[in-house]
Amino acid sequence: MKSILHLGTWNVQTMLLAGKMQEIANQLKIYNIHIAALQETRWPNEGWIDNKDNTLIMVERPTLQEEMVQASY
């Protein structure tokens, strides 16, 4: 049996606003997105959040400037 997996990517600009996580979860459900890569969340930490319908995995990536400094060593 084949299953269809819907992937998406979204520049959310910030998730520091009240209700933003629920707004994003609602939109992903409307578009039937199973896995989404969210950019520009502005969350400073790494980790994960589980709720009844979703799991949010946060990974902090170095900025381009940080990558350039690391590459120069």
HTML snippet that shows the backbone in 3Dmol.js (N, CA, C, O; Angstrom):
<script src="https://3Dmol.org/build/3Dmol-min.js"></script>
<div id="view" style="width:600px;height:400px;position:relative"></div>
<script>
const pdb = `
ATOM      1  N   MET A   1       0.834  -1.180   0.000  1.00  0.00           N
ATOM      2  CA  MET A   1       0.000   0.000   0.000  1.00  0.00           C
ATOM      3  C   MET A   1       0.883   1.249   0.000  1.00  0.00           C
ATOM      4  O   MET A   1       1.793   1.377   0.819  1.00  0.00           O
ATOM      5  N   LYS A   2       0.606   2.159  -0.919  1.00  0.00           N
ATOM      6  CA  LYS A   2       1.376   3.399  -0.996  1.00  0.00           C
ATOM      7  C   LYS A   2       0.762   4.453  -0.084  1.00  0.00           C
ATOM      8  O   LYS A   2      -0.455   4.540   0.078  1.00  0.00           O
ATOM      9  N   SER A   3       1.650   5.250   0.505  1.00  0.00           N
ATOM     10  CA  SER A   3       1.225   6.401   1.293  1.00  0.00           C
ATOM     11  C   SER A   3       1.828   7.649   0.680  1.00  0.00           C
ATOM     12  O   SER A   3       2.951   7.626   0.177  1.00  0.00           O
ATOM     13  N   ILE A   4       1.087   8.722   0.724  1.00  0.00           N
ATOM     14  CA  ILE A   4       1.593   9.992   0.225  1.00  0.00           C
ATOM     15  C   ILE A   4       2.014  10.830   1.417  1.00  0.00           C
ATOM     16  O   ILE A   4       1.265  10.997   2.380  1.00  0.00           O
ATOM     17  N   LEU A   5       3.226  11.353   1.332  1.00  0.00           N
ATOM     18  CA  LEU A   5       3.785  12.198   2.383  1.00  0.00           C
ATOM     19  C   LEU A   5       3.935  13.608   1.810  1.00  0.00           C
ATOM     20  O   LEU A   5       4.655  13.812   0.833  1.00  0.00           O
ATOM     21  N   HIS A   6       3.263  14.565   2.414  1.00  0.00           N
ATOM     22  CA  HIS A   6       3.330  15.951   1.948  1.00  0.00           C
ATOM     23  C   HIS A   6       4.377  16.720   2.757  1.00  0.00           C
ATOM     24  O   HIS A   6       4.341  16.743   3.987  1.00  0.00           O
ATOM     25  N   LEU A   7       5.308  17.346   2.037  1.00  0.00           N
ATOM     26  CA  LEU A   7       6.377  18.125   2.657  1.00  0.00           C
ATOM     27  C   LEU A   7       6.172  19.601   2.319  1.00  0.00           C
ATOM     28  O   LEU A   7       5.611  19.936   1.275  1.00  0.00           O
ATOM     29  N   GLY A   8       6.631  20.474   3.210  1.00  0.00           N
ATOM     30  CA  GLY A   8       6.513  21.899   2.948  1.00  0.00           C
ATOM     31  C   GLY A   8       7.634  22.669   3.616  1.00  0.00           C
ATOM     32  O   GLY A   8       8.326  22.154   4.495  1.00  0.00           O
ATOM     33  N   THR A   9       7.801  23.903   3.190  1.00  0.00           N
ATOM     34  CA  THR A   9       8.755  24.808   3.806  1.00  0.00           C
ATOM     35  C   THR A   9       8.087  26.161   3.927  1.00  0.00           C
ATOM     36  O   THR A   9       7.306  26.552   3.059  1.00  0.00           O
ATOM     37  N   TRP A  10       8.390  26.889   5.010  1.00  0.00           N
ATOM     38  CA  TRP A  10       7.681  28.131   5.273  1.00  0.00           C
ATOM     39  C   TRP A  10       8.589  29.077   6.048  1.00  0.00           C
ATOM     40  O   TRP A  10       9.129  28.710   7.091  1.00  0.00           O
ATOM     41  N   ASN A  11       8.754  30.290   5.540  1.00  0.00           N
ATOM     42  CA  ASN A  11       9.466  31.335   6.263  1.00  0.00           C
ATOM     43  C   ASN A  11       8.414  32.037   7.117  1.00  0.00           C
ATOM     44  O   ASN A  11       7.670  32.883   6.621  1.00  0.00           O
ATOM     45  N   VAL A  12       8.356  31.688   8.392  1.00  0.00           N
ATOM     46  CA  VAL A  12       7.315  32.211   9.286  1.00  0.00           C
ATOM     47  C   VAL A  12       7.671  33.580   9.842  1.00  0.00           C
ATOM     48  O   VAL A  12       6.821  34.219  10.462  1.00  0.00           O
ATOM     49  N   GLN A  13       8.887  34.049   9.644  1.00  0.00           N
ATOM     50  CA  GLN A  13       9.424  35.345  10.071  1.00  0.00           C
ATOM     51  C   GLN A  13       9.582  35.471  11.581  1.00  0.00           C
ATOM     52  O   GLN A  13      10.568  36.055  12.030  1.00  0.00           O
ATOM     53  N   THR A  14       8.684  34.967  12.362  1.00  0.00           N
ATOM     54  CA  THR A  14       8.859  34.896  13.812  1.00  0.00           C
ATOM     55  C   THR A  14       7.796  33.992  14.399  1.00  0.00           C
ATOM     56  O   THR A  14       6.682  33.902  13.882  1.00  0.00           O
ATOM     57  N   MET A  15       8.147  33.329  15.477  1.00  0.00           N
ATOM     58  CA  MET A  15       7.159  32.567  16.241  1.00  0.00           C
ATOM     59  C   MET A  15       7.094  33.114  17.665  1.00  0.00           C
ATOM     60  O   MET A  15       6.630  32.437  18.582  1.00  0.00           O
ATOM     61  N   LEU A  16       7.563  34.342  17.833  1.00  0.00           N
ATOM     62  CA  LEU A  16       7.560  34.960  19.154  1.00  0.00           C
ATOM     63  C   LEU A  16       6.245  35.683  19.458  1.00  0.00           C
ATOM     64  O   LEU A  16       6.103  36.273  20.529  1.00  0.00           O
ATOM     65  N   LEU A  17       5.293  35.647  18.541  1.00  0.00           N
ATOM     66  CA  LEU A  17       4.001  36.288  18.745  1.00  0.00           C
ATOM     67  C   LEU A  17       3.014  35.308  19.375  1.00  0.00           C
ATOM     68  O   LEU A  17       3.032  34.114  19.076  1.00  0.00           O
ATOM     69  N   ALA A  18       2.162  35.822  20.241  1.00  0.00           N
ATOM     70  CA  ALA A  18       1.134  34.978  20.874  1.00  0.00           C
ATOM     71  C   ALA A  18       0.227  34.370  19.808  1.00  0.00           C
ATOM     72  O   ALA A  18      -0.264  35.075  18.927  1.00  0.00           O
ATOM     73  N   GLY A  19       0.010  33.069  19.893  1.00  0.00           N
ATOM     74  CA  GLY A  19      -0.882  32.373  18.982  1.00  0.00           C
ATOM     75  C   GLY A  19      -0.265  31.958  17.659  1.00  0.00           C
ATOM     76  O   GLY A  19      -0.928  31.314  16.847  1.00  0.00           O
ATOM     77  N   LYS A  20       0.990  32.315  17.427  1.00  0.00           N
ATOM     78  CA  LYS A  20       1.630  32.012  16.138  1.00  0.00           C
ATOM     79  C   LYS A  20       1.784  30.511  15.916  1.00  0.00           C
ATOM     80  O   LYS A  20       1.590  30.029  14.800  1.00  0.00           O
ATOM     81  N   MET A  21       2.131  29.761  16.972  1.00  0.00           N
ATOM     82  CA  MET A  21       2.294  28.311  16.815  1.00  0.00           C
ATOM     83  C   MET A  21       0.971  27.666  16.405  1.00  0.00           C
ATOM     84  O   MET A  21       0.951  26.786  15.544  1.00  0.00           O
ATOM     85  N   GLN A  22      -0.122  28.094  17.011  1.00  0.00           N
ATOM     86  CA  GLN A  22      -1.433  27.527  16.665  1.00  0.00           C
ATOM     87  C   GLN A  22      -1.829  27.910  15.242  1.00  0.00           C
ATOM     88  O   GLN A  22      -2.395  27.097  14.511  1.00  0.00           O
ATOM     89  N   GLU A  23      -1.532  29.145  14.851  1.00  0.00           N
ATOM     90  CA  GLU A  23      -1.821  29.589  13.483  1.00  0.00           C
ATOM     91  C   GLU A  23      -1.082  28.723  12.467  1.00  0.00           C
ATOM     92  O   GLU A  23      -1.661  28.313  11.461  1.00  0.00           O
ATOM     93  N   ILE A  24       0.179  28.447  12.724  1.00  0.00           N
ATOM     94  CA  ILE A  24       0.978  27.617  11.817  1.00  0.00           C
ATOM     95  C   ILE A  24       0.440  26.194  11.790  1.00  0.00           C
ATOM     96  O   ILE A  24       0.306  25.598  10.722  1.00  0.00           O
ATOM     97  N   ALA A  25       0.131  25.649  12.962  1.00  0.00           N
ATOM     98  CA  ALA A  25      -0.419  24.287  13.032  1.00  0.00           C
ATOM     99  C   ALA A  25      -1.730  24.196  12.242  1.00  0.00           C
ATOM    100  O   ALA A  25      -1.967  23.208  11.547  1.00  0.00           O
ATOM    101  N   ASN A  26      -2.570  25.213  12.347  1.00  0.00           N
ATOM    102  CA  ASN A  26      -3.839  25.216  11.610  1.00  0.00           C
ATOM    103  C   ASN A  26      -3.608  25.235  10.105  1.00  0.00           C
ATOM    104  O   ASN A  26      -4.268  24.500   9.371  1.00  0.00           O
ATOM    105  N   GLN A  27      -2.682  26.063   9.636  1.00  0.00           N
ATOM    106  CA  GLN A  27      -2.398  26.139   8.207  1.00  0.00           C
ATOM    107  C   GLN A  27      -1.808  24.834   7.674  1.00  0.00           C
ATOM    108  O   GLN A  27      -2.161  24.390   6.581  1.00  0.00           O
ATOM    109  N   LEU A  28      -0.920  24.229   8.439  1.00  0.00           N
ATOM    110  CA  LEU A  28      -0.341  22.953   8.007  1.00  0.00           C
ATOM    111  C   LEU A  28      -1.410  21.881   7.904  1.00  0.00           C
ATOM    112  O   LEU A  28      -1.356  21.026   7.020  1.00  0.00           O
ATOM    113  N   LYS A  29      -2.379  21.923   8.801  1.00  0.00           N
ATOM    114  CA  LYS A  29      -3.481  20.949   8.755  1.00  0.00           C
ATOM    115  C   LYS A  29      -4.372  21.200   7.532  1.00  0.00           C
ATOM    116  O   LYS A  29      -4.783  20.258   6.855  1.00  0.00           O
ATOM    117  N   ILE A  30      -4.666  22.474   7.255  1.00  0.00           N
ATOM    118  CA  ILE A  30      -5.493  22.816   6.086  1.00  0.00           C
ATOM    119  C   ILE A  30      -4.856  22.300   4.801  1.00  0.00           C
ATOM    120  O   ILE A  30      -5.543  21.758   3.935  1.00  0.00           O
ATOM    121  N   TYR A  31      -3.540  22.470   4.680  1.00  0.00           N
ATOM    122  CA  TYR A  31      -2.834  22.045   3.470  1.00  0.00           C
ATOM    123  C   TYR A  31      -2.355  20.601   3.535  1.00  0.00           C
ATOM    124  O   TYR A  31      -1.678  20.128   2.622  1.00  0.00           O
ATOM    125  N   ASN A  32      -2.700  19.905   4.600  1.00  0.00           N
ATOM    126  CA  ASN A  32      -2.363  18.489   4.762  1.00  0.00           C
ATOM    127  C   ASN A  32      -0.852  18.249   4.674  1.00  0.00           C
ATOM    128  O   ASN A  32      -0.402  17.292   4.044  1.00  0.00           O
ATOM    129  N   ILE A  33      -0.075  19.133   5.315  1.00  0.00           N
ATOM    130  CA  ILE A  33       1.387  19.014   5.333  1.00  0.00           C
ATOM    131  C   ILE A  33       1.785  18.130   6.508  1.00  0.00           C
ATOM    132  O   ILE A  33       1.419  18.408   7.650  1.00  0.00           O
ATOM    133  N   HIS A  34       2.528  17.074   6.231  1.00  0.00           N
ATOM    134  CA  HIS A  34       2.971  16.149   7.271  1.00  0.00           C
ATOM    135  C   HIS A  34       4.287  16.578   7.917  1.00  0.00           C
ATOM    136  O   HIS A  34       4.468  16.453   9.128  1.00  0.00           O
ATOM    137  N   ILE A  35       5.199  17.085   7.093  1.00  0.00           N
ATOM    138  CA  ILE A  35       6.503  17.538   7.584  1.00  0.00           C
ATOM    139  C   ILE A  35       6.769  18.907   6.975  1.00  0.00           C
ATOM    140  O   ILE A  35       6.681  19.081   5.759  1.00  0.00           O
ATOM    141  N   ALA A  36       7.097  19.885   7.830  1.00  0.00           N
ATOM    142  CA  ALA A  36       7.378  21.240   7.347  1.00  0.00           C
ATOM    143  C   ALA A  36       8.689  21.732   7.946  1.00  0.00           C
ATOM    144  O   ALA A  36       8.970  21.512   9.125  1.00  0.00           O
ATOM    145  N   ALA A  37       9.478  22.392   7.128  1.00  0.00           N
ATOM    146  CA  ALA A  37      10.690  23.059   7.601  1.00  0.00           C
ATOM    147  C   ALA A  37      10.341  24.532   7.774  1.00  0.00           C
ATOM    148  O   ALA A  37      10.018  25.219   6.805  1.00  0.00           O
ATOM    149  N   LEU A  38      10.408  25.013   9.014  1.00  0.00           N
ATOM    150  CA  LEU A  38      10.073  26.402   9.316  1.00  0.00           C
ATOM    151  C   LEU A  38      11.355  27.201   9.484  1.00  0.00           C
ATOM    152  O   LEU A  38      12.226  26.825  10.268  1.00  0.00           O
ATOM    153  N   GLN A  39      11.474  28.305   8.747  1.00  0.00           N
ATOM    154  CA  GLN A  39      12.646  29.161   8.852  1.00  0.00           C
ATOM    155  C   GLN A  39      12.278  30.448   9.570  1.00  0.00           C
ATOM    156  O   GLN A  39      11.111  30.836   9.633  1.00  0.00           O
ATOM    157  N   GLU A  40      13.309  31.108  10.116  1.00  0.00           N
ATOM    158  CA  GLU A  40      13.181  32.412  10.756  1.00  0.00           C
ATOM    159  C   GLU A  40      12.200  32.388  11.931  1.00  0.00           C
ATOM    160  O   GLU A  40      11.406  33.313  12.103  1.00  0.00           O
ATOM    161  N   THR A  41      12.259  31.334  12.731  1.00  0.00           N
ATOM    162  CA  THR A  41      11.356  31.229  13.880  1.00  0.00           C
ATOM    163  C   THR A  41      11.724  32.206  14.983  1.00  0.00           C
ATOM    164  O   THR A  41      10.863  32.618  15.760  1.00  0.00           O
ATOM    165  N   ARG A  42      12.979  32.576  15.057  1.00  0.00           N
ATOM    166  CA  ARG A  42      13.526  33.476  16.079  1.00  0.00           C
ATOM    167  C   ARG A  42      13.576  32.831  17.462  1.00  0.00           C
ATOM    168  O   ARG A  42      13.747  33.528  18.462  1.00  0.00           O
ATOM    169  N   TRP A  43      13.431  31.531  17.526  1.00  0.00           N
ATOM    170  CA  TRP A  43      13.557  30.848  18.808  1.00  0.00           C
ATOM    171  C   TRP A  43      15.026  30.558  19.051  1.00  0.00           C
ATOM    172  O   TRP A  43      15.702  30.016  18.176  1.00  0.00           O
ATOM    173  N   PRO A  44      15.539  30.916  20.242  1.00  0.00           N
ATOM    174  CA  PRO A  44      16.974  30.798  20.486  1.00  0.00           C
ATOM    175  C   PRO A  44      17.440  29.403  20.902  1.00  0.00           C
ATOM    176  O   PRO A  44      18.644  29.146  20.912  1.00  0.00           O
ATOM    177  N   ASN A  45      16.541  28.513  21.239  1.00  0.00           N
ATOM    178  CA  ASN A  45      16.940  27.221  21.806  1.00  0.00           C
ATOM    179  C   ASN A  45      16.731  26.076  20.831  1.00  0.00           C
ATOM    180  O   ASN A  45      16.013  26.200  19.839  1.00  0.00           O
ATOM    181  N   GLU A  46      17.371  24.966  21.136  1.00  0.00           N
ATOM    182  CA  GLU A  46      17.131  23.718  20.415  1.00  0.00           C
ATOM    183  C   GLU A  46      16.317  22.811  21.323  1.00  0.00           C
ATOM    184  O   GLU A  46      16.340  22.955  22.546  1.00  0.00           O
ATOM    185  N   GLY A  47      15.607  21.890  20.724  1.00  0.00           N
ATOM    186  CA  GLY A  47      14.813  20.953  21.512  1.00  0.00           C
ATOM    187  C   GLY A  47      13.570  20.541  20.747  1.00  0.00           C
ATOM    188  O   GLY A  47      13.536  20.627  19.519  1.00  0.00           O
ATOM    189  N   TRP A  48      12.558  20.097  21.458  1.00  0.00           N
ATOM    190  CA  TRP A  48      11.312  19.716  20.806  1.00  0.00           C
ATOM    191  C   TRP A  48      10.138  19.991  21.721  1.00  0.00           C
ATOM    192  O   TRP A  48      10.267  20.057  22.944  1.00  0.00           O
ATOM    193  N   ILE A  49       8.975  20.151  21.077  1.00  0.00           N
ATOM    194  CA  ILE A  49       7.703  20.365  21.774  1.00  0.00           C
ATOM    195  C   ILE A  49       6.721  19.367  21.201  1.00  0.00           C
ATOM    196  O   ILE A  49       6.528  19.309  19.987  1.00  0.00           O
ATOM    197  N   ASP A  50       6.103  18.587  22.055  1.00  0.00           N
ATOM    198  CA  ASP A  50       5.060  17.642  21.646  1.00  0.00           C
ATOM    199  C   ASP A  50       3.717  18.157  22.135  1.00  0.00           C
ATOM    200  O   ASP A  50       3.584  18.583  23.282  1.00  0.00           O
ATOM    201  N   ASN A  51       2.723  18.114  21.257  1.00  0.00           N
ATOM    202  CA  ASN A  51       1.350  18.301  21.699  1.00  0.00           C
ATOM    203  C   ASN A  51       0.511  17.207  21.075  1.00  0.00           C
ATOM    204  O   ASN A  51       1.059  16.321  20.419  1.00  0.00           O
ATOM    205  N   LYS A  52      -0.792  17.237  21.256  1.00  0.00           N
ATOM    206  CA  LYS A  52      -1.596  16.089  20.826  1.00  0.00           C
ATOM    207  C   LYS A  52      -1.586  15.854  19.318  1.00  0.00           C
ATOM    208  O   LYS A  52      -1.761  14.720  18.874  1.00  0.00           O
ATOM    209  N   ASP A  53      -1.383  16.912  18.522  1.00  0.00           N
ATOM    210  CA  ASP A  53      -1.452  16.762  17.067  1.00  0.00           C
ATOM    211  C   ASP A  53      -0.117  16.906  16.345  1.00  0.00           C
ATOM    212  O   ASP A  53       0.021  16.455  15.208  1.00  0.00           O
ATOM    213  N   ASN A  54       0.879  17.536  16.999  1.00  0.00           N
ATOM    214  CA  ASN A  54       2.110  17.885  16.297  1.00  0.00           C
ATOM    215  C   ASN A  54       3.328  17.675  17.175  1.00  0.00           C
ATOM    216  O   ASN A  54       3.244  17.633  18.402  1.00  0.00           O
ATOM    217  N   THR A  55       4.451  17.545  16.513  1.00  0.00           N
ATOM    218  CA  THR A  55       5.747  17.576  17.180  1.00  0.00           C
ATOM    219  C   THR A  55       6.584  18.628  16.484  1.00  0.00           C
ATOM    220  O   THR A  55       6.720  18.609  15.261  1.00  0.00           O
ATOM    221  N   LEU A  56       7.140  19.539  17.248  1.00  0.00           N
ATOM    222  CA  LEU A  56       7.996  20.585  16.712  1.00  0.00           C
ATOM    223  C   LEU A  56       9.417  20.305  17.163  1.00  0.00           C
ATOM    224  O   LEU A  56       9.702  20.265  18.360  1.00  0.00           O
ATOM    225  N   ILE A  57      10.315  20.110  16.191  1.00  0.00           N
ATOM    226  CA  ILE A  57      11.729  19.866  16.487  1.00  0.00           C
ATOM    227  C   ILE A  57      12.490  21.127  16.071  1.00  0.00           C
ATOM    228  O   ILE A  57      12.409  21.564  14.923  1.00  0.00           O
ATOM    229  N   MET A  58      13.227  21.702  17.019  1.00  0.00           N
ATOM    230  CA  MET A  58      13.940  22.948  16.754  1.00  0.00           C
ATOM    231  C   MET A  58      15.437  22.674  16.706  1.00  0.00           C
ATOM    232  O   MET A  58      15.999  22.049  17.605  1.00  0.00           O
ATOM    233  N   VAL A  59      16.070  23.152  15.644  1.00  0.00           N
ATOM    234  CA  VAL A  59      17.513  23.018  15.490  1.00  0.00           C
ATOM    235  C   VAL A  59      18.047  24.400  15.145  1.00  0.00           C
ATOM    236  O   VAL A  59      17.619  25.025  14.174  1.00  0.00           O
ATOM    237  N   GLU A  60      18.980  24.861  15.948  1.00  0.00           N
ATOM    238  CA  GLU A  60      19.578  26.163  15.686  1.00  0.00           C
ATOM    239  C   GLU A  60      20.758  25.980  14.760  1.00  0.00           C
ATOM    240  O   GLU A  60      21.651  25.179  15.039  1.00  0.00           O
ATOM    241  N   ARG A  61      20.772  26.700  13.682  1.00  0.00           N
ATOM    242  CA  ARG A  61      21.851  26.612  12.701  1.00  0.00           C
ATOM    243  C   ARG A  61      22.704  27.861  12.797  1.00  0.00           C
ATOM    244  O   ARG A  61      22.162  28.947  12.999  1.00  0.00           O
ATOM    245  N   PRO A  62      24.013  27.751  12.662  1.00  0.00           N
ATOM    246  CA  PRO A  62      24.867  28.948  12.703  1.00  0.00           C
ATOM    247  C   PRO A  62      24.504  29.920  11.585  1.00  0.00           C
ATOM    248  O   PRO A  62      24.101  29.507  10.498  1.00  0.00           O
ATOM    249  N   THR A  63      24.649  31.200  11.858  1.00  0.00           N
ATOM    250  CA  THR A  63      24.434  32.197  10.818  1.00  0.00           C
ATOM    251  C   THR A  63      25.577  32.122   9.813  1.00  0.00           C
ATOM    252  O   THR A  63      26.607  31.504  10.079  1.00  0.00           O
ATOM    253  N   LEU A  64      25.392  32.744   8.676  1.00  0.00           N
ATOM    254  CA  LEU A  64      26.432  32.761   7.654  1.00  0.00           C
ATOM    255  C   LEU A  64      27.711  33.386   8.211  1.00  0.00           C
ATOM    256  O   LEU A  64      28.809  32.911   7.923  1.00  0.00           O
ATOM    257  N   GLN A  65      27.574  34.447   9.007  1.00  0.00           N
ATOM    258  CA  GLN A  65      28.752  35.087   9.590  1.00  0.00           C
ATOM    259  C   GLN A  65      29.483  34.131  10.528  1.00  0.00           C
ATOM    260  O   GLN A  65      30.713  34.081  10.511  1.00  0.00           O
ATOM    261  N   GLU A  66      28.755  33.372  11.343  1.00  0.00           N
ATOM    262  CA  GLU A  66      29.384  32.402  12.241  1.00  0.00           C
ATOM    263  C   GLU A  66      30.080  31.302  11.451  1.00  0.00           C
ATOM    264  O   GLU A  66      31.161  30.851  11.828  1.00  0.00           O
ATOM    265  N   GLU A  67      29.455  30.866  10.341  1.00  0.00           N
ATOM    266  CA  GLU A  67      30.073  29.833   9.509  1.00  0.00           C
ATOM    267  C   GLU A  67      31.369  30.342   8.881  1.00  0.00           C
ATOM    268  O   GLU A  67      32.341  29.595   8.772  1.00  0.00           O
ATOM    269  N   MET A  68      31.384  31.613   8.468  1.00  0.00           N
ATOM    270  CA  MET A  68      32.587  32.179   7.860  1.00  0.00           C
ATOM    271  C   MET A  68      33.717  32.270   8.887  1.00  0.00           C
ATOM    272  O   MET A  68      34.873  32.006   8.556  1.00  0.00           O
ATOM    273  N   VAL A  69      33.399  32.638  10.117  1.00  0.00           N
ATOM    274  CA  VAL A  69      34.419  32.707  11.173  1.00  0.00           C
ATOM    275  C   VAL A  69      34.964  31.321  11.455  1.00  0.00           C
ATOM    276  O   VAL A  69      36.176  31.157  11.596  1.00  0.00           O
ATOM    277  N   GLN A  70      34.094  30.312  11.540  1.00  0.00           N
ATOM    278  CA  GLN A  70      34.539  28.946  11.814  1.00  0.00           C
ATOM    279  C   GLN A  70      35.415  28.434  10.683  1.00  0.00           C
ATOM    280  O   GLN A  70      36.387  27.722  10.935  1.00  0.00           O
ATOM    281  N   ALA A  71      35.091  28.783   9.439  1.00  0.00           N
ATOM    282  CA  ALA A  71      35.852  28.306   8.294  1.00  0.00           C
ATOM    283  C   ALA A  71      37.239  28.955   8.223  1.00  0.00           C
ATOM    284  O   ALA A  71      38.153  28.396   7.616  1.00  0.00           O
ATOM    285  N   SER A  72      37.397  30.116   8.832  1.00  0.00           N
ATOM    286  CA  SER A  72      38.681  30.811   8.743  1.00  0.00           C
ATOM    287  C   SER A  72      39.703  30.239   9.701  1.00  0.00           C
ATOM    288  O   SER A  72      40.882  30.580   9.600  1.00  0.00           O
ATOM    289  N   TYR A  73      39.298  29.378  10.631  1.00  0.00           N
ATOM    290  CA  TYR A  73      40.248  28.812  11.597  1.00  0.00           C
ATOM    291  C   TYR A  73      40.858  27.537  11.119  1.00  0.00           C
ATOM    292  O   TYR A  73      41.675  26.942  11.821  1.00  0.00           O
TER     293      TYR A  73
END
`;
const viewer = $3Dmol.createViewer("view");
viewer.addModel(pdb, "pdb");
viewer.setStyle({}, {cartoon: {color: "spectrum"}});
viewer.zoomTo();
viewer.render();
</script>
